[in-house]
Amino acid sequence: MRAIVVGSGAGGSLAARELRKAGMDVVVLEAGSEFRPMSRRVTMTEPFRRAGIMGTERTIHRLFPAMWTARSSDELVLVRGITAGGTTTIACGNLVRATGGLDEIGLDLTKEFEELEAELHPVTFPRERWRPTTEAMFQAAERLGYNPAPTPKAMKAVRCVACGLCEIGCGSGAKWDARQWLDQAKLEGAEVRLETPVERVIVERGLASGVLVHTKRGNETIKSDLVVLAAGGIGTAQILRASSLPVQDKLWADIVLTLGGSKQDAEMLSEPPMVWYTKHDRFILSPYLDILSHWFHKPWRNVGLKDRVGVMVKLGEEANGVVEADGTVRKELTSADHDKLAAATELAKRVMLDAGVEGPFVPGMLNGGHLGGTVPLRREDVDSMHPGDLPENLYVADLSLLPQSQGLPTMLTASALAMRVVKTITKDRMT
Ligand SMILES: Cc1cc2nc3c(=O)[nH]c(=O)nc-3n(C[C@H](O)[C@H](O)[C@H](O)COP(=O)(O)OP(=O)(O)OC[C@H]3O[C@@H](n4cnc5c(N)ncnc54)[C@H](O)[C@@H]3O)c2cc1C
């Protein structure tokens, strides 16, 4: 049996490895190219930033092709990784169980979480290597009763050179990303084709018979018995839309707003991002120097890299985004989202003030990079892990399946969903 897996991120790479291990012929079709961390030194960009000639957030794609950004509204920038390994290559390495909305549909992923954690060995970054301001903010959060905890991460802390910029690719090999699974799939015999974006699924007599790809050499049809879409919340929705198959206008992104303050020589880039976090109702706070805001957000221009301090609010928002067949995304924050964001930002400000961080406190660029919800699982889909209105041999194995935003890191959940999808496929189709 031949399976096509579309995308090689948190969901796709794992699905490819597991399907191959189960004995299927597997072809992975990935739109992006081989991943390379950004090679330019961040300090070299400071003069351009101060002079205000860095342009908009779209510049990042020219400096660092793996990072894709797009504005879904005047105020919101969406971010994803289009490359081998997907968005995990530009993730901060945080590894937590995000389970919001799963009880409601009767899906328990505990076993998959346990299996993945046993493989990835999450660790916390040694506290003696935290920057003093980060430590002070942790203690402030404790005093304020927010119960901060060190963040579990998929990384080898001893290898980490503390460049502070996991999001532009780990140059030291300390941080895990899904290319590890992709390599394992290849070793097991899977075929991996990079720079091969899938345009649509071909449906014949009600079944998926393969996909149409568009490469530099032109269009090509690739046939298979099974298609697994794992192109992420936007990519999977785009392909389904282009195939005239059902998609929900319910994209969510987990909104990030980093409140910026300053402290002389805080040097937040001399530690990994987000070494601790506080968990609240559908949002977290975490120390973070948001590099997109630092480079491209005008209101942040007056504070230099050494002195900039940030606390991130990551908020689960309303699932209301629309993905079109050409990949255009429309998504706005609702007034309820804005109210929740304002309340959460107030807590971030309290932490910073209590830790002696100085104002003015300036909100950073609104962005979101946890893209899910476009093919939400329903209770009746859970046994088969197959969204009922898709052709019976067309599956989804990425964050698109997760019905609601989390306000928490999401890659472990994307992988756990993919693992459950593959278990179900192999049980139902290969026994
Ligand atoms: C800056 C940033 C930091 C993050 N940090 C963390 C973190 O620390 N911890 C955490 O848990 N989560 C983090 N996330 C979120 C996490 O990385 C994602 O939720 C997770 O990777 C989603 O997995 P996925 O498989 O759904 O999609 P992805 O990992 O995005 O994979 C989708 C893949 O599909 C490919 N693709 C897209 N369209 C097509 C097409 N038409 N044809 C073929 N291939 C296609 C893409 O190139 C990509 O490889 C972060 C996100 C961002 C943006």
The ligand as an ORCA input file, in Angstrom:
! r2SCAN-3c Opt
* xyz 0 1
  C       8.043     31.225     15.970
  C       7.319     30.001     16.479
  C       7.740     29.371     17.647
  C       7.078     28.240     18.099
  N       7.526     27.643     19.228
  C       6.911     26.538     19.682
  C       7.407     25.859     20.836
  O       8.406     26.232     21.430
  N       6.736     24.748     21.244
  C       5.613     24.293     20.613
  O       5.042     23.309     21.061
  N       5.138     24.916     19.519
  C       5.773     26.006     19.021
  N       5.320     26.597     17.884
  C       4.177     25.979     17.174
  C       4.517     24.638     16.527
  O       5.752     24.696     15.860
  C       3.395     24.229     15.584
  O       2.166     24.250     16.290
  C       3.590     22.827     14.996
  O       4.811     22.739     14.287
  C       2.423     22.516     14.066
  O       2.639     21.261     13.455
  P       1.940     20.913     12.080
  O       2.412     19.573     11.669
  O       0.490     21.187     12.196
  O       2.488     22.023     11.035
  P       3.968     22.400     10.609
  O       4.956     21.977     11.614
  O       3.907     23.842     10.253
  O       4.217     21.533      9.301
  C       3.546     21.788      8.085
  C       4.456     21.376      6.934
  O       3.718     21.390      5.720
  C       4.491     22.004      4.689
  N       3.551     22.501      3.681
  C       2.705     23.547      3.762
  N       1.967     23.638      2.632
  C       2.353     22.605      1.836
  C       1.949     22.165      0.548
  N       0.992     22.789     -0.166
  N       2.564     21.075      0.018
  C       3.541     20.419      0.712
  N       3.962     20.816      1.929
  C       3.358     21.885      2.494
  C       5.278     23.071      5.433
  O       6.408     23.487      4.705
  C       5.625     22.330      6.715
  O       6.798     21.560      6.552
  C       5.965     27.726     17.390
  C       5.530     28.372     16.232
  C       6.203     29.484     15.768
  C       5.728     30.147     14.509
*
